[in-house]
Amino acid sequence: MRPELPILAQFPSIYRQGPRVLAHLPKILDSLNASKALVLAGPRAWEGAKSFFHGHADVTHLPFTGECTQAEMDRVVDAIRAGNHQAVVGLGGGKVIDTARGSAWLAGDLPFISAPTVASTDAPTSATTVIYNSDGTFSGYLRSRNPAAVLVDTAVIARAPVRYLIAGMGDALSTWFEAESCRRSGASNVCGGSQTLAAGAIARLCYDTIVADGPCALTACKTQVVTPALERVVEANTLLSGLGFESGGLASAHAIHNGLTRIPACHHALHGEKVAFGVLVGLVLTGAPASRIQEVLSFCALVGLPVCLADLGCEQPQEHELRVASEASCAPGESIHHESVAVCPERVLAALLAADRLGKEFREKAGT
């Protein structure tokens, strides 16, 4: 029996989305009484957004090194303290935002603002930082505080490579399936409590939105324009998925993602790409109906998400690598144990192999 848990949810304080909302950042810093802020950003993200900081003299840009590691967070914490900064802004993709959030927390729970320049993950709204080792393998999670504000500039996102939007749909794809697993099993959500009704409804809306609007949103992104479909998918990838996973819970898809980081050939795949394949593996693992698996395969193929290991860069998967990934997915404390079925590395390995075969057969039948 799982222990009875209190109903618990967490949310960011402010969420703003739309073209040019990054222009609101200086005013938000002022409202937080943060006259000095550190902006963690890669060079490309900073170049595209630095004009929004004109007139706010006490903003310092610190370049991001490319991976959210403990060493990188320690470096950022040192910079925050050396500059006596009063707030931290994460500007860029999920790893930049995770690093900035974790660093703000470790530097003394400073106000944190997330400003994603891509809609590739649900990291911008959450209180969870995913930490990796320097070789790209998964290390662990750091729980802190949700952002004081989230600014999602869809004009910037519309100009980003379309692959990131697709990966964001892969991350969002898992939200409802994992929340449902936690609801059925009574497992805790990421906040450490019981799932709220709101979280379950948001998770389902997330799934319905990407299925309904995903293809049209991709067309908008390819054309580099903002449309209602793009706005809805960006909201699903960022807000709905973020609220849904955090207050709904994680299960097999993200644990399988963590395991897949142990396979070197998969390192170039984005977080959401690995999570999407993790959804398929999780459906096989838990004995989902064939109709549901086909539905997910069809959606993934339609928008360009992986359906087999080859799509993740693992053209010739070695059994020992898959076994290592399966064992890592089942590590003590991993979210795969939130499933309502018994889980062990052998069963995960079987599900990996079966999902890979299903994906390959689906591609062969579709002629893709």
Buried (B, 14 or more C-beta within 10 A) or exposed (E): EEEEBEBBBBBBBBBBBBBEBBBBBBEBBEEBEBBBBBBBBBEEBBEBBBEBBEEBEBBBBBEBBEBBBBEBBEBBBEBBEEBEBBBBBBBBBBBBBBBBBBBBBBBEEBBBBBBBBBBBBBBBBBBBBBBBBEEBBBBEBBBBBBBBBBBBBBBBBBBBEBBBBBBBBBBBBBBBBBBBBBBBBBBBBBBEBBBBEBBBBBBBBBBEBBBBBBBBBBBBBEEEEBBEBBBBBBBBBBBBBBBBBBBBBBBBBBBBBBBBBBBEBBBEBBBBBBBBBBBBBBBBBBEBEEEEBEBBBBBBBEBBBBBBBBBBBBEEBEEEBBBBBBBBBBBEEBBBBBBBEEBEBEBBBBBBBBBBEBBBEBBEEEEE
